[in-house]
Amino acid sequence: MNTNFVCPPFISEVTASQFRRESFFRAYQDRFLDIVGPNCRGRVVEIGGELHYNLGRFFPNADSFEVTNVARDFTSFLDATDMHFEDGSQDAFLCASVLQHVRNVPAAFSEMARTLRPGGTLVLVVPLLYPLHDEVDYWRFTDQVIKAHLEPDFEILTMTRLGGRISTLAQFLQRPVGKWNRRYLPMKLIGLMFSAIFGRFDQPDDSPLGFGVFAVRK
């Protein structure tokens, strides 16, 4: 594993084409994974993954990439709060935009720490300022909350802010309440225009969309 990689403390360089295809948050998430993913080796297990959204492409150096989910119709079932893995048996976990939907977050962190081998890697993406979007949506995470959960079991190599005040406002404009109501398309257009005009001025501040974390098991 290369622990000397360079990851900026703030990511805003996301193209307009990415904004059109995905939400702002997902575009920043993918940019973060593109930077840190190549540092993961061995077997990478994605916790709470989506079969139709392949994140394995960001992990070119992994020996294997397994998508798991708590949904029973998944080929690989995995409950993040009660994993069936043995202690210290896993090489790497990807947990991207999942923990906000997990009721018992401390148990999830505890299980990741228990099952990762020493030197194993954790790639974590969590929201801070993001609209409610699923029926089960419990939490939002500050950087201090993340540190409190990861320490003392992990060494945090980087904690990156995903977007800033401008991109956060653009995200809320782009995602009005209730998809496909009469407000949806006009508000989405306003969000895209706002980002195109002001996105270049986005700076790290106290209002990021979320955080990307790359950590190593001690």
C-alpha positions in Angstrom: 0.0 0.0 0.0 1.2 3.5 -0.9 0.8 5.7 2.2 2.5 8.6 0.5 -0.2 9.4 -2.0 -1.4 12.9 -2.3 -5.1 13.6 -1.6 -6.3 17.2 -1.4 -8.1 18.2 1.8 -10.9 19.6 -0.4 -12.4 18.4 -3.7 -14.2 20.7 -6.0 -12.8 19.9 -9.5 -15.8 18.1 -10.9 -16.9 18.7 -14.4 -20.3 20.0 -15.6 -20.9 16.7 -17.5 -20.6 14.8 -14.2 -23.2 17.2 -12.7 -25.6 16.4 -15.5 -25.2 12.7 -15.1 -25.2 12.4 -11.3 -25.9 14.3 -8.2 -23.2 16.7 -7.0 -22.5 14.5 -4.0 -22.0 11.4 -6.0 -19.7 13.2 -8.4 -17.5 14.3 -5.5 -17.7 10.8 -4.1 -16.5 9.3 -7.3 -13.6 11.8 -7.6 -12.5 10.9 -4.1 -12.7 7.1 -4.9 -10.7 7.7 -8.0 -7.9 9.2 -5.9 -7.8 6.7 -3.0 -9.1 3.5 -4.6 -5.8 2.5 -6.3 -4.2 2.3 -2.8 -6.3 -0.7 -1.8 -5.0 -4.2 -2.3 -6.2 -7.7 -1.9 -9.9 -8.4 -1.5 -12.1 -5.3 -1.3 -15.6 -5.8 0.2 -18.1 -3.0 -0.5 -20.6 -2.7 2.3 -24.1 -1.7 1.3 -23.3 -1.6 -2.4 -25.6 -1.2 -5.4 -25.5 -3.8 -8.2 -26.4 -1.2 -10.9 -23.7 1.3 -9.8 -20.2 -0.3 -10.2 -17.7 1.2 -7.8 -15.2 -1.6 -8.4 -13.8 0.4 -11.3 -12.1 2.7 -8.8 -10.0 -0.2 -7.3 -7.8 -1.4 -10.2 -5.2 -2.9 -7.9 -7.6 -5.1 -5.9 -7.4 -8.9 -6.4 -11.2 -9.1 -6.1 -14.1 -6.7 -5.5 -17.3 -8.0 -3.8 -20.5 -6.1 -3.6 -22.6 -6.9 -0.5 -25.8 -5.6 1.0 -28.3 -6.3 3.8 -31.0 -6.9 1.2 -31.8 -10.6 1.1 -32.0 -10.6 -2.8 -28.3 -9.9 -3.0 -25.9 -12.7 -3.9 -23.6 -11.6 -1.0 -25.6 -10.8 2.1 -23.7 -8.8 4.8 -25.1 -7.0 7.8 -22.6 -4.2 8.6 -23.5 -4.4 12.3 -23.0 -8.2 12.6 -20.5 -9.5 10.0 -19.9 -13.2 9.5 -16.2 -12.7 8.9 -13.5 -13.9 11.3 -11.4 -11.5 13.3 -8.6 -9.8 11.2 -9.6 -11.7 8.0 -10.4 -8.9 5.6 -8.0 -6.7 3.4 -10.2 -3.7 2.7 -13.7 -2.3 3.1 -15.5 0.3 1.0 -18.4 2.0 2.8 -19.7 4.7 0.6 -22.9 6.7 1.4 -24.2 3.9 3.6 -23.7 4.7 7.3 -26.5 7.3 7.3 -28.9 4.4 6.8 -27.5 2.2 9.5 -29.3 2.6 12.9 -26.5 1.2 15.0 -23.5 3.1 13.7 -21.1 2.2 16.6 -21.7 -1.5 15.9 -20.8 -1.0 12.3 -17.5 0.8 13.1 -16.8 -1.9 15.7 -17.3 -4.7 13.2 -15.1 -3.1 10.5 -12.3 -2.7 13.1 -12.8 -6.3 14.3 -12.7 -8.0 10.9 -10.0 -5.9 9.1 -6.5 -7.2 9.4 -3.7 -4.9 10.8 -2.7 -2.7 7.8 -6.1 -3.3 6.2 -7.7 -0.3 4.6 -11.1 1.5 5.0 -12.5 3.8 2.4 -15.4 5.7 3.9 -17.7 8.3 2.4 -20.4 10.0 4.6 -22.8 12.9 4.1 -23.0 16.0 6.2 -25.2 18.5 4.4 -27.4 16.5 2.2 -31.2 16.2 1.7 -33.2 13.4 3.3 -33.5 10.9 0.4 -34.6 7.4 1.7 -37.3 6.1 3.9 -34.6 5.0 6.4 -32.2 7.9 6.8 -30.9 8.3 10.4 -27.6 10.3 10.5 -25.3 13.0 9.2 -21.6 13.1 10.1 -19.1 15.8 11.1 -15.4 15.3 10.9 -15.3 15.1 14.7 -17.9 12.3 14.8 -15.9 10.3 12.3 -12.7 10.7 14.3 -14.4 9.7 17.5 -15.7 6.4 15.9 -12.4 5.5 14.1 -10.0 6.2 17.0 -8.2 4.4 18.5 -8.5 1.4 16.0 -7.6 3.2 12.8 -5.0 5.7 11.6 -6.7 8.3 9.4 -4.4 9.0 6.4 -6.7 11.6 4.9 -10.1 13.2 5.6 -11.3 15.1 2.6 -14.1 17.7 2.4 -16.4 16.9 -0.5 -17.5 20.3 -1.9 -18.1 23.5 0.0 -20.8 26.1 0.6 -21.5 26.8 -3.1 -21.7 23.1 -4.1 -23.9 22.4 -1.0 -26.4 25.0 -2.0 -26.3 23.8 -5.6 -27.0 20.3 -4.4 -30.1 21.4 -2.5 -31.3 23.4 -5.5 -30.7 20.5 -7.8 -32.7 18.0 -5.6 -36.0 19.6 -4.7 -38.4 17.6 -2.4 -40.4 15.0 -4.4 -38.9 13.9 -7.7 -40.8 14.7 -10.9 -43.2 17.2 -9.3 -43.7 20.4 -11.1 -40.8 22.0 -9.3 -38.3 19.3 -10.2 -37.0 20.3 -13.6 -37.0 24.1 -13.0 -35.1 23.6 -9.7 -32.7 21.2 -11.2 -31.9 23.6 -14.0 -31.4 26.4 -11.5 -29.0 24.2 -9.6 -27.0 23.3 -12.7 -26.8 27.0 -13.8 -25.8 28.1 -10.3 -23.0 25.5 -10.2 -21.8 26.5 -13.7 -21.6 30.1 -12.8 -20.3 30.0 -9.2 -18.7 26.5 -9.0 -15.2 27.9 -9.8 -15.3 30.0 -6.6 -16.1 27.0 -4.4 -13.7 26.9 -1.4 -13.3 24.7 1.6 -15.4 26.0 4.5 -17.7 24.8 7.3 -20.4 23.6 4.9 -19.2 20.6 2.8 -21.6 18.1 1.3 -19.8 15.4 3.3 -16.4 13.7 3.9 -14.2 11.1 2.3 -11.9 9.2 4.6 -9.1 6.8 3.9 -7.9 5.0 7.0 -5.6 2.0 7.9 -6.3 -0.5 10.6 -3.7 -0.3 13.4 
